[in-house]
Amino acid sequence: MQPFSTQFTLSREYLAECFDQSLPHGKGAKPNYLFPVLLFAAGAGLLLFIEQSKVAGYMLIALAVLELLHIRFRRAWWLTRQMWGKGAGAEVKLTIDEDGIQTQNAYAQTALIWSDIERVIETDLGLILVAKSGSRQYLSKSLFPADLVNEIIVKANGQAGTNS
């Protein structure tokens, strides 16, 4: 594999692409509505069947509403948290070579060697590298020439196949 190096900015657009492409393949792909429904039911039950102070019932209903808002606005909230981070807007240097994939900016440096990659999930716009530790790293296909995307997939899957 020929060494490849590029730079990109952790912009809002890049982070939005990261969220949108990673969400269907993550643990929270389908929102869990059971929790807010149970909170609401418990709060309503306390309001209806307890003659004492109604504060606990109202608190549970408020928590249910808050959880529903969290589910509804999770993309916006995730993007806001990322944009508040010190890495937002920073230039990231991406290097791919025989050893693996390295990213580096002024605040963080990561290295993912080929043998640590369990699998690669190809999405419409990028690649999700799944490490054996369970961590995931998203890389946009727009950063690479088309032939390099295929090389990354073959190299990562080849390493995963020899170590399994």
PyMOL commands that set and color helices and strands:
alter all, ss='L'
color gray80, all
select helices_A, chain A and resi 12-25+34-49+55-72+74-84+114-116+141-143+146-163
alter helices_A, ss='H'
color red, helices_A
select strands_A, chain A and resi 4-9+91-96+100-104+109-113+117-122+126-131+136-140
alter strands_A, ss='S'
color yellow, strands_A
deselect
rebuild
show_as cartoon
